[in-house]
Amino acid sequence: MRKATFQKRTGRPLNGCFRGKIENLKAFGLLVEDEQDAGPDGIGGRFLPTTSRNSSAVPATFPFPPAAYNDGPLNPYHNCNATEET
């Protein structure tokens, strides 16, 4: 996604939103990021559509309860605050 488009649509810079989720996805090689863009890379192209749909910032919209997910860094219940710092 273009960072400028994200900011235009939300009024917030992507660099200040969901940093925990973004950094975890980058650490697992599922997301790449530069000054202008952030998006899937490699396996992330197949994995991220499901992850992003299931990992919105609203836990009430998750398809499964917390107990259904392993307690790891990609658990969608972690880092749900849009402005949470890593």
N, C-alpha and C positions, 0 to 999 in steps of 0.2 A: 504494500500500500504506500502511496505517496504520503509523506509526512505532512506536506502542505495541504493536501486534500483532507486528511484527518483533522487538522487544526481548523480548516475552513468549515467543516461540517459540525465539529463539536465545540469549537471555541477554545480548545485546549491543545497544547503541543503534545504529540505522541511521546516525546522524550520525557515527559513528566507523568505519563499514565501507564499503569500496569507494568512498571519496571520489573517487578518480581517475576511475573509470567514471561515477559519478553526475555529476561536474562536466563531463566531456566530453559526456555525453548532454544535459545542460542547455544547454551552449554551442551545440549543434547544434539546439536547439529540439525535442528529442525527449522531454524530461522536464521536469516542473515540480515544484517542491518548496516546501513551507511548513513551519511548525512542527510540524504534525500528520501530514502526508501527503507522499508522493513517488509520482508516477505519470506515465504518458504524456500528451502533449498534441499535438494536431494530427496530423502524420504519424507521430509516435511511437506512436500507437495501433495503427498497422498494422505499423510497423517493429520495435517493441520486443519483441513476442512471439518473433520469430525471433532477435533480438539477445540477449535474456536467455537463451534456451534454448542458443544457441551460445556465450555468453560467461559461462558459469558460472565460478567461481573455480578450476576444476580443468582445466588445459590438457589433460590426458589424455583428457578427455571431449569435446573440440572435434571437430567432424566433419571438419576438414581440417588438414593440417600447416601450420606457420608460413609457409612459402613461398607458400601459396595465398592469403594475405591481403595487401592493400596495407599498407605500413608507415605508417599514419596514426593519428590519435588514437582512432579507433573500432576499431582492430585488437583482437580479443578477447584476444590474448596480452599486451597491455599492461594494467597495473594489476590483476593477478590476485590480489595479496595483499589479503585482506579488511581488513587494518588499515593498508594503505599510505596515506601522507599524499600530498596533491597538491603 
